[in-house]
Amino acid sequence: MGRLDGKVAIVTGGASGIGRQAAITFAEEGARVFIADLDEAALGGVIGEIGHNYADGITVDVTDEAAVERMVSGCVRRFGRLDIGFNNAGFGGFSPIQDYPVEEFRKVVDVCLAGTFLCIKHESRHLIEAGHGGSIINIASLNAIQPTEGFAAYCPAKAGVAMLTKVAALELGRHNIRVNAIGPGLVVTPATETMRSVPGLEQAFLDEAPLGRAGQPVDVAGLGVYLASDESSLMTGQTLYLDGGASLNKYPPLFDYFQDAAGAES
């Protein structure tokens, strides 16, 4: 028996990286997964890999409330219920504060924080109406608690996700809906490829992590299974930092590494 047998999960940002692995791992544990992403081709690929008996999906911009509402209703229509929300969609930007375009700042906050809010809003609305409780899992970041040069939008947005998780848990516990978050450190995904390609930067990350390694998507997905399952039935309102211990130290000085990389290219 799988740890998620009989459950149905929504996974946003599910076509690549952490979200893709979460969808695959949830299905391996017996869940049916409804995957949302902007990348239609990659979305079709992961659905095909899992198989149409266990996976379906929809293209969704999580900043569009009507689209998020369609995502939830589409999941319930396809699989008959909803038990788990894995709210992973997000992205980051990089700029010194004095040069940060306000439009880019707003976009990062809108996707990472407002998008997570909209997913919680509509997932919880259905779970309350269904009356059987559920588990909502938000992807925060090590950057929710560890400031980083150039991340003037991403760090506050992810800190907001951690606090939003607490507020949602406080409100939704009366409906037997648990809300937790995962705060990954450096994870080897397409989204971190740019940083990992800067000479010396990945090793600088590893030097600050007591366990001395970067995370893999399967690490995050495994914790996601625990939070989605009945094994974590007493846990809510928590952000669990999955970072190899990097939160015990400091983030590498990104401006130094990116300036060095720019100088080497010039």
VOGU-3710 file (C-alpha; in Angstrom, 3 decimals, decimal comma):
1> mgrldgkvai> 0,000/0,000/0,000  1,108/3,532/-0,769  1,202/6,247/1,865  -1,197/8,373/-0,201  -3,594/5,699/-1,407  -7,021/7,115/-2,224  -5,900/10,736/-2,025  -5,957/13,365/-4,764  -3,378/16,133/-5,002  -3,012/19,364/-6,918
11> vtggasgigr> 0,610/20,211/-7,746  1,364/23,673/-9,126  4,560/24,337/-11,018  4,437/20,606/-11,627  6,071/20,369/-15,046  9,689/20,647/-13,897  12,006/20,576/-10,920  10,539/20,128/-7,453  6,933/20,158/-8,657  7,538/17,509/-11,300
21> qaaitfaeeg> 9,208/15,195/-8,808  6,451/15,797/-6,260  3,822/14,801/-8,806  5,723/11,638/-9,708  6,425/10,694/-6,084  2,852/11,366/-4,955  1,602/9,092/-7,748  4,112/6,396/-6,773  2,640/6,571/-3,264  -0,865/5,965/-4,605
31> arvfiadlde> -2,251/9,471/-5,104  -3,861/10,763/-8,251  -2,325/14,083/-9,234  -3,712/17,096/-11,045  -0,747/19,085/-12,322  -0,734/22,791/-13,137  1,969/24,685/-15,022  2,428/27,377/-17,647  4,582/25,113/-19,842  2,009/23,098/-21,783
41> aalggvigei> 4,518/20,834/-23,529  6,384/19,921/-20,335  3,053/19,466/-18,559  1,962/16,932/-21,148  5,267/15,137/-20,767  4,987/14,560/-17,036  1,322/13,538/-17,307  2,305/11,005/-19,949  5,151/9,711/-17,794  2,877/9,141/-14,791
51> ghnyadgitv> 0,012/7,820/-16,907  -3,466/9,165/-17,509  -5,063/6,893/-14,929  -3,159/8,688/-12,208  -2,429/12,126/-13,673  -4,108/14,954/-15,499  -3,532/18,677/-15,598  -4,145/22,150/-16,872  -2,139/25,196/-17,897  -2,478/27,783/-15,138
61> dvtdeaaver> -1,132/31,216/-14,288  -1,408/31,181/-10,493  -1,784/34,973/-10,404  -5,083/34,646/-12,297  -7,789/33,904/-9,733  -10,281/32,605/-12,278  -7,638/30,192/-13,601  -6,843/28,960/-10,086  -10,534/28,409/-9,433  -10,776/26,412/-12,703
71> mvsgcvrrfg> -7,762/24,371/-11,593  -9,486/23,265/-8,396  -12,836/22,569/-10,046  -11,073/20,730/-12,879  -9,270/18,495/-10,400  -12,488/17,619/-8,594  -14,300/17,021/-11,868  -11,542/14,706/-13,108  -10,782/12,740/-9,945  -13,859/13,272/-7,792
81> rldigfnnag> -12,209/14,919/-4,813  -9,279/16,929/-3,470  -7,158/16,104/-0,424  -3,766/17,748/-0,956  -2,555/21,063/-2,306  1,160/21,247/-3,150  1,652/24,927/-3,974  5,034/25,107/-5,630  4,741/27,624/-8,490  7,229/30,460/-8,151
91> fggfspiqdy> 10,302/32,125/-9,560  12,965/34,625/-8,514  14,686/37,710/-9,831  18,119/39,187/-9,233  19,078/42,851/-9,003  20,574/45,377/-6,606  17,778/47,226/-4,820  18,690/50,574/-6,349  18,304/49,129/-9,849  15,440/46,672/-9,291
101> pveefrkvvd> 12,657/47,335/-11,835  9,429/47,710/-9,872  7,529/45,697/-12,477  9,887/42,738/-11,951  9,654/43,129/-8,164  5,871/43,026/-8,318  5,882/40,012/-10,620  8,032/37,959/-8,245  5,840/38,868/-5,262  2,672/38,280/-7,279
111> vclagtflci> 3,648/34,770/-8,382  5,356/33,581/-5,195  3,095/35,141/-2,563  -0,208/36,185/-4,151  -0,217/33,029/-6,270  0,219/30,885/-3,170  -2,573/32,815/-1,455  -4,955/32,197/-4,367  -4,169/28,477/-4,347  -4,767/28,234/-0,596
121> khesrhliea> -7,983/30,244/-0,957  -9,577/27,987/-3,536  -8,139/24,689/-2,305  -9,360/25,399/1,221  -12,752/26,574/-0,001  -13,314/23,201/-1,632  -11,889/21,247/1,322  -14,216/23,085/3,724  -17,222/22,316/1,530  -16,191/18,668/1,194
131> ghggsiinia> -15,875/18,377/4,955  -13,134/15,720/5,048  -10,147/17,871/5,902  -6,900/17,862/3,987  -3,288/18,975/3,798  -1,981/22,103/2,082  1,771/22,316/1,518  3,393/25,548/0,388  6,917/25,815/-1,001  8,725/28,597/0,804
141> slnaiqpteg> 12,534/28,783/0,767  15,630/29,041/2,901  15,387/32,663/1,756  12,334/33,113/3,969  14,784/33,414/6,871  18,168/33,995/5,243  18,684/37,327/3,445  20,521/37,275/0,157  22,077/39,941/-2,028  20,018/40,652/-5,118
151> faaycpakag> 16,879/38,940/-3,783  14,980/42,023/-2,629  11,744/40,581/-4,041  12,237/36,845/-3,559  13,288/36,876/0,099  10,305/38,974/1,293  7,921/36,984/-0,926  9,068/33,676/0,560  9,029/35,113/4,085  5,455/36,073/3,303
161> vamltkvaal> 4,693/32,483/2,278  5,984/31,257/5,654  3,761/33,710/7,544  0,798/33,082/5,238  1,201/29,397/6,087  0,856/30,210/9,796  -2,225/32,381/9,281  -3,879/29,767/7,066  -3,113/27,019/9,590  -4,605/29,126/12,376
171> elgrhnirvn> -7,808/29,721/10,434  -8,243/26,318/8,803  -7,445/23,981/11,679  -11,068/24,105/12,794  -11,921/22,447/9,482  -9,280/19,724/9,971  -7,161/21,282/7,219  -3,456/21,296/7,960  -1,214/23,911/6,349  2,564/23,574/6,361
181> aigpglvvtp> 5,470/24,755/4,243  8,806/23,435/3,068  11,790/25,776/2,874  14,344/24,225/0,523  17,911/25,430/0,299  19,877/24,934/-2,902  18,163/22,205/-4,939  19,471/20,930/-8,272  16,703/21,954/-10,685  16,481/23,850/-13,978
191> atetmrsvpg> 15,496/26,947/-11,944  18,856/26,998/-10,133  20,988/26,213/-13,186  22,001/29,849/-13,722  23,372/30,181/-10,200  25,034/26,779/-10,275  26,775/27,669/-13,544  28,641/30,616/-11,979  32,210/29,446/-11,275  32,711/28,622/-7,616
201> leqafldeap> 29,214/29,524/-6,486  27,800/26,026/-6,042  30,823/25,047/-3,975  30,331/28,184/-1,866  26,784/27,012/-1,140  28,049/23,557/-0,195  30,714/25,038/2,074  27,957/26,747/4,092  25,893/23,546/4,411  27,060/21,287/7,259
211> lgragqpvdv> 25,922/18,215/5,316  28,001/19,369/2,360  25,579/18,659/-0,460  22,857/20,298/-2,486  19,321/18,992/-2,357  17,643/16,961/-5,060  13,961/17,299/-6,000  13,329/13,856/-4,521  14,395/15,175/-1,107  11,670/17,807/-1,195
221> aglgvylasd> 9,116/15,404/-2,644  9,799/12,924/0,149  9,092/15,536/2,799  6,015/16,514/0,813  4,719/12,947/1,042  5,118/13,028/4,823  3,233/16,318/5,109  0,529/15,084/2,735  0,049/11,801/4,555  -1,745/10,957/7,772
231> esslmtgqtl> 1,667/10,457/9,392  1,828/14,228/9,969  -1,723/14,519/11,283  -0,653/16,602/14,308  1,551/19,031/12,368  0,294/22,381/11,116  1,568/25,934/10,784  5,182/24,858/10,387  7,851/25,701/7,815  10,376/22,874/7,658
241> yldggaslnk> 13,764/23,978/6,314  15,305/21,320/4,104  18,686/22,874/3,442  21,474/20,558/4,578  21,908/22,871/7,559  22,696/25,936/5,433  20,367/28,056/7,584  22,902/27,619/10,410  25,470/29,609/8,472  25,209/32,301/5,800
251> ypplfdyfqd> 24,363/32,745/2,148  27,294/33,278/-0,235  27,876/36,922/-1,297  26,168/36,728/-4,685  27,268/40,150/-5,929  30,910/39,063/-5,667  30,363/35,892/-7,658  28,219/37,481/-10,363  30,610/40,411/-10,755  33,512/37,998/-11,089
261> aagaes> 31,568/36,002/-13,677  30,686/39,173/-15,608  34,304/40,281/-15,530  35,476/36,911/-16,851  33,044/37,162/-19,770  34,053/40,713/-20,746
//
